[in-house]
Amino acid sequence: MRFDHPVSTHWQIAPDGSGITQGADDIGLCIHNILSTRKGADVTRPDFGSSHFDYIDTPEDVFVPNAVREVVRAVQTWEQRAVVEEVTFGGNAPHIVMTVHWRVADDVGGEVYRTGLDLEAAAWI
């Protein structure tokens, strides 16, 4: 949801610059930013991001478990407001879309949200 002024402690400017993003949308955007950042790409925070990019050119039986591990590790480290429930992959190489199914950490048994990431586009960031 987008608002003109914060009604929550956790918020950020909307991606298109109009208004702000908060609540579950804020968490989803944070997860997208984390998973779109190759670990080491942010010079001020070299540990920020995810290492799942390291496995993109590996066979599927190597890529999937390692990418899932790195995604879960990155979200646990950098977005503690969310708990990853599942990571799924769709499409065929090189057009792979990764979807992270997550829920708000404090909301036991709550709604499961999805954040998608086009790995082909993100790999060039």
FENJOZI-V413407 format. One record per residue. N is the residue number from 1. RES is the residue in one letter. SS is DSSP state (helix for helix, strand for strand, loop for the rest). PHI is phi in whole degrees, 0 to 359 (NA if undefined). D_CENTER is the distance of its C-alpha to the mean C-alpha in Angstrom with 1 decimal. Layout:
n=N res=RES ss=SS phi=PHI d_center=D_CENTER
n=N res=RES ss=SS phi=PHI d_center=D_CENTER
This chain:
n=1 res=M ss=loop phi=NA d_center=17.8
n=2 res=R ss=strand phi=247 d_center=19.2
n=3 res=F ss=strand phi=227 d_center=22.1
n=4 res=D ss=loop phi=275 d_center=24.6
n=5 res=H ss=loop phi=218 d_center=24.6
n=6 res=P ss=loop phi=294 d_center=22.5
n=7 res=V ss=loop phi=242 d_center=23.4
n=8 res=S ss=loop phi=226 d_center=20.8
n=9 res=T ss=loop phi=293 d_center=20.3
n=10 res=H ss=loop phi=256 d_center=16.6
n=11 res=W ss=strand phi=203 d_center=16.2
n=12 res=Q ss=strand phi=203 d_center=15.5
n=13 res=I ss=strand phi=294 d_center=17.0
n=14 res=A ss=loop phi=299 d_center=15.9
n=15 res=P ss=loop phi=304 d_center=14.5
n=16 res=D ss=loop phi=272 d_center=17.9
n=17 res=G ss=loop phi=83 d_center=19.7
n=18 res=S ss=loop phi=253 d_center=21.5
n=19 res=G ss=loop phi=83 d_center=21.3
n=20 res=I ss=strand phi=231 d_center=18.6
n=21 res=T ss=strand phi=244 d_center=15.5
n=22 res=Q ss=strand phi=211 d_center=15.6
n=23 res=G ss=loop phi=71 d_center=15.2
n=24 res=A ss=helix phi=297 d_center=12.6
n=25 res=D ss=helix phi=296 d_center=11.7
n=26 res=D ss=helix phi=295 d_center=11.2
n=27 res=I ss=helix phi=296 d_center=8.8
n=28 res=G ss=helix phi=300 d_center=6.8
n=29 res=L ss=helix phi=293 d_center=7.2
n=30 res=C ss=helix phi=297 d_center=6.5
n=31 res=I ss=helix phi=298 d_center=2.9
n=32 res=H ss=helix phi=299 d_center=3.4
n=33 res=N ss=helix phi=296 d_center=6.0
n=34 res=I ss=helix phi=298 d_center=5.2
n=35 res=L ss=helix phi=282 d_center=4.2
n=36 res=S ss=loop phi=272 d_center=7.0
n=37 res=T ss=loop phi=252 d_center=9.2
n=38 res=R ss=strand phi=289 d_center=11.6
n=39 res=K ss=loop phi=305 d_center=12.9
n=40 res=G ss=loop phi=98 d_center=16.2
n=41 res=A ss=loop phi=283 d_center=15.6
n=42 res=D ss=loop phi=267 d_center=15.7
n=43 res=V ss=loop phi=295 d_center=19.4
n=44 res=T ss=loop phi=277 d_center=19.5
n=45 res=R ss=loop phi=223 d_center=16.8
n=46 res=P ss=loop phi=297 d_center=17.2
n=47 res=D ss=loop phi=270 d_center=15.2
n=48 res=F ss=loop phi=288 d_center=12.0
n=49 res=G ss=loop phi=111 d_center=9.1
n=50 res=S ss=strand phi=225 d_center=9.0
n=51 res=S ss=loop phi=262 d_center=12.1
n=52 res=H ss=helix phi=296 d_center=11.2
n=53 res=F ss=helix phi=296 d_center=12.7
n=54 res=D ss=helix phi=296 d_center=16.0
n=55 res=Y ss=helix phi=252 d_center=16.5
n=56 res=I ss=loop phi=301 d_center=16.2
n=57 res=D ss=loop phi=266 d_center=20.0
n=58 res=T ss=loop phi=257 d_center=20.9
n=59 res=P ss=loop phi=300 d_center=22.5
n=60 res=E ss=helix phi=304 d_center=20.4
n=61 res=D ss=helix phi=290 d_center=21.8
n=62 res=V ss=helix phi=264 d_center=20.5
n=63 res=F ss=helix phi=299 d_center=17.1
n=64 res=V ss=helix phi=300 d_center=15.8
n=65 res=P ss=helix phi=295 d_center=16.6
n=66 res=N ss=helix phi=289 d_center=15.6
n=67 res=A ss=helix phi=295 d_center=12.2
n=68 res=V ss=helix phi=299 d_center=11.6
n=69 res=R ss=helix phi=301 d_center=13.0
n=70 res=E ss=helix phi=291 d_center=11.0
n=71 res=V ss=helix phi=295 d_center=7.6
n=72 res=V ss=helix phi=298 d_center=9.4
n=73 res=R ss=helix phi=298 d_center=11.0
n=74 res=A ss=helix phi=294 d_center=8.4
n=75 res=V ss=helix phi=292 d_center=6.9
n=76 res=Q ss=helix phi=298 d_center=10.7
n=77 res=T ss=helix phi=282 d_center=11.7
n=78 res=W ss=helix phi=255 d_center=9.8
n=79 res=E ss=loop phi=223 d_center=8.9
n=80 res=Q ss=loop phi=283 d_center=12.0
n=81 res=R ss=loop phi=281 d_center=12.3
n=82 res=A ss=strand phi=238 d_center=10.1
n=83 res=V ss=strand phi=237 d_center=11.3
n=84 res=V ss=strand phi=283 d_center=9.8
n=85 res=E ss=strand phi=265 d_center=12.6
n=86 res=E ss=strand phi=196 d_center=12.1
n=87 res=V ss=strand phi=235 d_center=10.3
n=88 res=T ss=strand phi=237 d_center=12.4
n=89 res=F ss=strand phi=232 d_center=13.4
n=90 res=G ss=strand phi=225 d_center=15.7
n=91 res=G ss=strand phi=88 d_center=18.1
n=92 res=N ss=strand phi=235 d_center=20.2
n=93 res=A ss=loop phi=303 d_center=19.9
n=94 res=P ss=loop phi=269 d_center=19.2
n=95 res=H ss=strand phi=263 d_center=17.6
n=96 res=I ss=strand phi=259 d_center=14.8
n=97 res=V ss=strand phi=245 d_center=12.0
n=98 res=M ss=strand phi=261 d_center=9.4
n=99 res=T ss=strand phi=238 d_center=8.5
n=100 res=V ss=strand phi=259 d_center=6.8
n=101 res=H ss=strand phi=263 d_center=9.6
n=102 res=W ss=strand phi=218 d_center=9.6
n=103 res=R ss=strand phi=227 d_center=12.3
n=104 res=V ss=strand phi=291 d_center=13.4
n=105 res=A ss=loop phi=302 d_center=14.8
n=106 res=D ss=loop phi=280 d_center=18.2
n=107 res=D ss=loop phi=259 d_center=18.6
n=108 res=V ss=loop phi=295 d_center=20.2
n=109 res=G ss=loop phi=70 d_center=20.4
n=110 res=G ss=loop phi=278 d_center=18.7
n=111 res=E ss=loop phi=298 d_center=17.0
n=112 res=V ss=loop phi=261 d_center=14.0
n=113 res=Y ss=strand phi=258 d_center=11.4
n=114 res=R ss=strand phi=230 d_center=9.3
n=115 res=T ss=strand phi=235 d_center=6.3
n=116 res=G ss=strand phi=259 d_center=7.5
n=117 res=L ss=strand phi=217 d_center=7.3
n=118 res=D ss=strand phi=281 d_center=10.9
n=119 res=L ss=helix phi=293 d_center=11.4
n=120 res=E ss=helix phi=296 d_center=14.8
n=121 res=A ss=helix phi=287 d_center=14.0
n=122 res=A ss=helix phi=289 d_center=11.2
n=123 res=A ss=loop phi=295 d_center=13.6
n=124 res=W ss=loop phi=263 d_center=16.1
n=125 res=I ss=loop phi=285 d_center=14.2
